[in-house]
């Protein structure tokens, strides 16, 4: 369900492990599902995450989740649709997950029926006449999740007078461009509403998409190091991205970053402007060309305009500099060191003290 006050989704799971594994296993879930509130209930101990704190509590004797879950219904439909009787290997199923654990699976009551019916279905496949290939069926499970999310509705373009918490809540169901289809979720800005410094990057990366927070991946760590070296406390800075969904292309099991197109940047601009209207920073730092395109409405060559930019309609001081991911891609160690120093002091973080 969804918390009425915070707007964060809440999930619960029940499991019956043989060993005391809850405390050892939950850091994975905290990292993988950081943008959700969740509880894991087991007889040997329970774990609870609220987005900030991971808390453990004593175990419970029975499953406390007593209400139906519409996502489980979607999952059961999806599981039934992908069950392939021609590739059924019951022993392998038991090896991957011992049968005593099956009772905790949402699809548990379907398994026996699907196994029993597998021989009939395979025989019917042999008896069918050859027919033309047809497109693969749509992913019922993922489509169901998206429909549930879209059903919440979204006010677009957003009202810039809305507070940040409300903007973040309604942005979760934004469909202004197609990027939402392949992203885990919207990654909204983070930081105090009265921040003197606001930083705009390009888009969430793989780590940000999973965590639901901006600037937590490799480029984010480089950015944090630069802030610290410039004497800026990250917790006092409002950080966001020009594009709120992760754009990527698959390569094996890896999701590779793709640069957002201008229509995608333009579609997300109302969210960035609404954030800017609420923060009203003294200093606005734009990291890279995508951020510049978002705020100025046109493409700008970062190396040519790097440094202070005359844009009093945006903030008292506007700084355009490279994105920290650029620093990570420089192969030459000496150039990397020089560019990092320039990022911190020349036309980057410490430029806020100039003038």
MOSUL-V521032 format. One record per run of one state. SS is the DSSP state (H for helix, E for strand, C for the rest). FROM is the first residue (numbers start at 1). TO is the last residue. If there is no record, write none. Layout:
ss->SS from->FROM to->TO
ss->SS from->FROM to->TO
This chain:
ss->C from->1 to->1
ss->E from->2 to->2
ss->C from->3 to->8
ss->E from->9 to->14
ss->C from->15 to->21
ss->H from->22 to->32
ss->C from->33 to->36
ss->E from->37 to->41
ss->C from->42 to->45
ss->E from->46 to->49
ss->C from->50 to->53
ss->E from->54 to->57
ss->C from->58 to->69
ss->H from->70 to->82
ss->C from->83 to->84
ss->H from->85 to->87
ss->C from->88 to->89
ss->H from->90 to->96
ss->C from->97 to->98
ss->H from->99 to->104
ss->C from->105 to->107
ss->H from->108 to->116
ss->C from->117 to->117
ss->H from->118 to->127
ss->C from->128 to->139
ss->H from->140 to->150
ss->C from->151 to->163
ss->H from->164 to->171
ss->C from->172 to->177
ss->H from->178 to->182
ss->C from->183 to->189
ss->E from->190 to->190
ss->C from->191 to->196
ss->E from->197 to->203
ss->C from->204 to->205
ss->H from->206 to->211
ss->C from->212 to->217
ss->H from->218 to->229
ss->C from->230 to->233
ss->H from->234 to->236
ss->E from->237 to->243
ss->C from->244 to->247
ss->E from->248 to->251
ss->C from->252 to->253
ss->E from->254 to->257
ss->C from->258 to->261
ss->H from->262 to->279
ss->C from->280 to->282
ss->E from->283 to->287
ss->C from->288 to->288
ss->H from->289 to->296
ss->C from->297 to->301
ss->H from->302 to->305
ss->C from->306 to->306
ss->E from->307 to->309
ss->C from->310 to->316
ss->E from->317 to->321
ss->C from->322 to->323
ss->H from->324 to->329
ss->C from->330 to->332
ss->H from->333 to->346
ss->C from->347 to->348
ss->H from->349 to->353
ss->C from->354 to->355
